[in-house]
C-alpha cells in the first residue's frame, strides 16, 4: 500500500523512544482501512521515516504494546445500565 492511498493515519500511537535532546521524538501512527490496521508509519515530527507491516514481528510488538493498554470495547456506563435491568 502506498502513502498516496486515501487512508489517513488517524490513530496515533504514543512515542516509544526519543532521539538525542533537541531532536523530535519518534512516533508511530496506525493506518486503518475498514477497521483493520494496514500499516504503521514511523514518524519523526512530520517526517515519514518508514512504513512497518503490522503483520511483521516488529509491527505486532508495536501494536501489542499500545493496543492492550487502551482497548476497551464496553464502556462502563453500558455495563452498569445492563446490570440494573
Residue frames as qw, qx, qy, qz and C-alpha x, y, z in Angstrom:
[[0.000, 0.890, 0.456, 0.000, 0.00, 0.00, 0.00],
 [0.431, 0.332, -0.016, 0.839, 1.38, 3.38, -0.91],
 [0.149, -0.371, -0.432, 0.808, 1.06, 6.57, 1.09],
 [0.178, 0.041, -0.301, -0.936, -0.99, 8.13, -1.69],
 [0.243, -0.411, -0.862, -0.168, -3.97, 5.88, -0.88],
 [0.281, -0.606, -0.171, -0.724, -6.99, 7.65, 0.58],
 [0.735, -0.513, -0.423, 0.129, -6.33, 6.26, 4.06],
 [0.061, 0.776, -0.302, 0.551, -5.08, 8.72, 6.66],
 [0.525, -0.009, -0.720, 0.454, -3.18, 7.85, 9.85],
 [0.389, -0.672, -0.114, -0.619, -5.81, 8.91, 12.38],
 [0.840, -0.530, -0.115, -0.020, -4.75, 6.65, 15.23],
 [0.246, 0.748, -0.503, 0.358, -1.59, 7.98, 16.73],
 [0.876, -0.295, -0.328, 0.197, 0.41, 5.66, 18.93],
 [0.367, -0.917, 0.142, 0.064, 2.40, 7.31, 21.70],
 [0.351, 0.755, -0.547, 0.085, 6.18, 7.74, 21.27],
 [0.964, -0.166, -0.185, 0.097, 8.19, 4.63, 22.03],
 [0.709, -0.278, -0.018, 0.648, 11.54, 6.38, 22.30],
 [0.138, 0.980, 0.022, -0.142, 13.13, 9.76, 21.83],
 [0.735, 0.466, -0.118, 0.478, 16.27, 10.77, 19.98],
 [0.497, -0.054, -0.280, 0.819, 19.07, 12.97, 21.31],
 [0.060, -0.710, -0.424, 0.560, 17.94, 16.13, 23.08],
 [0.092, 0.534, -0.223, -0.810, 16.73, 18.78, 20.67],
 [0.157, 0.033, -0.817, -0.553, 15.58, 16.25, 18.05],
 [0.665, -0.108, -0.032, -0.738, 11.90, 15.49, 17.59],
 [0.553, -0.173, 0.769, -0.269, 10.53, 12.30, 19.11],
 [0.201, 0.050, -0.880, -0.428, 9.82, 9.17, 17.10],
 [0.586, 0.116, 0.442, -0.669, 6.10, 8.40, 16.98],
 [0.096, 0.067, 0.945, 0.306, 4.10, 5.57, 15.44],
 [0.507, 0.231, 0.083, -0.826, 0.79, 6.06, 13.63],
 [0.420, 0.172, 0.891, 0.028, -1.56, 3.20, 12.84],
 [0.332, 0.201, -0.402, -0.829, -3.15, 3.46, 9.39],
 [0.431, 0.208, 0.829, -0.289, -6.57, 1.83, 9.33],
 [0.384, 0.119, -0.505, -0.763, -8.82, 0.82, 6.49],
 [0.717, -0.214, -0.488, -0.449, -12.20, -0.82, 7.09],
 [0.738, -0.600, 0.124, -0.283, -11.37, -1.25, 10.79],
 [0.948, -0.079, 0.025, 0.307, -8.09, -3.08, 10.17],
 [0.254, -0.821, 0.342, 0.381, -4.59, -1.73, 10.72],
 [0.840, 0.528, 0.080, 0.096, -2.96, -1.86, 7.29],
 [0.611, 0.461, -0.245, 0.596, 0.32, -0.10, 8.08],
 [0.517, -0.762, -0.167, 0.352, 2.28, 1.55, 10.86],
 [0.439, 0.773, -0.063, 0.453, 4.07, 4.77, 10.00],
 [0.648, -0.431, -0.183, 0.601, 7.22, 5.65, 11.92],
 [0.196, 0.883, 0.161, 0.396, 7.43, 9.45, 12.07],
 [0.512, -0.278, -0.237, 0.778, 9.91, 11.97, 13.39],
 [0.122, 0.395, 0.074, -0.908, 7.93, 15.17, 13.74],
 [0.663, 0.526, 0.142, -0.513, 6.15, 15.50, 10.40],
 [0.299, 0.564, -0.707, -0.303, 8.77, 13.48, 8.52],
 [0.969, 0.012, 0.049, -0.240, 7.85, 9.93, 7.48],
 [0.239, -0.632, 0.730, 0.104, 10.80, 7.67, 8.26],
 [0.142, 0.142, -0.943, -0.265, 9.45, 4.26, 7.24],
 [0.762, -0.121, -0.121, -0.624, 6.37, 2.07, 6.96],
 [0.156, -0.259, 0.926, -0.227, 6.16, -1.03, 9.15],
 [0.554, -0.138, -0.690, -0.445, 4.00, -4.01, 8.19],
 [0.573, -0.432, 0.332, -0.612, 1.63, -4.70, 11.13],
 [0.982, -0.023, -0.107, -0.155, 1.98, -8.46, 10.42],
 [0.576, 0.483, -0.534, 0.386, 5.75, -8.36, 10.92],
 [0.640, -0.302, -0.558, 0.435, 7.36, -9.18, 14.25],
 [0.223, -0.052, -0.221, 0.948, 8.13, -5.53, 14.95],
 [0.332, -0.296, -0.319, -0.837, 4.67, -4.42, 13.84],
 [0.670, -0.438, -0.583, -0.143, 2.98, -6.93, 16.16],
 [0.529, -0.235, -0.469, 0.667, 5.22, -5.80, 19.05],
 [0.008, 0.099, -0.027, 0.995, 4.32, -2.14, 18.50],
 [0.514, -0.353, -0.414, -0.664, 0.60, -2.90, 18.28],
 [0.689, -0.367, -0.613, 0.121, 0.68, -5.16, 21.34],
 [0.376, -0.070, -0.394, 0.836, 2.44, -2.51, 23.41],
 [0.114, 0.013, 0.073, -0.991, -0.19, 0.12, 22.80],
 [0.521, -0.232, -0.495, -0.655, -3.48, -1.60, 21.99],
 [0.560, -0.311, -0.753, 0.151, -3.71, -3.75, 25.14],
 [0.216, -0.194, -0.447, 0.846, -3.44, -0.70, 27.42],
 [0.218, 0.196, 0.023, -0.956, -6.09, 1.40, 25.70],
 [0.368, -0.102, -0.743, -0.549, -8.50, -1.15, 24.22],
 [0.215, 0.199, 0.766, -0.573, -11.93, -1.36, 25.89],
 [0.085, -0.274, -0.753, -0.592, -14.94, -2.43, 23.82],
 [0.343, -0.670, -0.645, -0.131, -17.60, -1.95, 26.51],
 [0.004, 0.540, -0.221, 0.812, -17.97, 1.46, 28.17],
 [0.115, -0.061, -0.815, 0.565, -18.58, 1.24, 31.97],
 [0.419, 0.127, 0.218, -0.872, -21.93, 3.09, 31.75],
 [0.666, 0.119, -0.511, -0.530, -23.33, 0.48, 29.34],
 [0.484, -0.009, -0.860, 0.161, -22.48, -2.43, 31.66],
 [0.065, 0.096, 0.617, -0.779, -24.00, -0.64, 34.68],
 [0.546, 0.143, -0.041, -0.824, -27.24, 0.06, 32.80],
 [0.657, 0.096, -0.676, -0.319, -27.48, -3.53, 31.56],
 [0.369, -0.025, -0.854, 0.365, -26.91, -4.98, 35.04],
 [0.179, 0.088, 0.483, -0.852, -29.53, -2.75, 36.69],
 [0.568, 0.012, -0.373, -0.734, -32.37, -4.08, 34.48]]
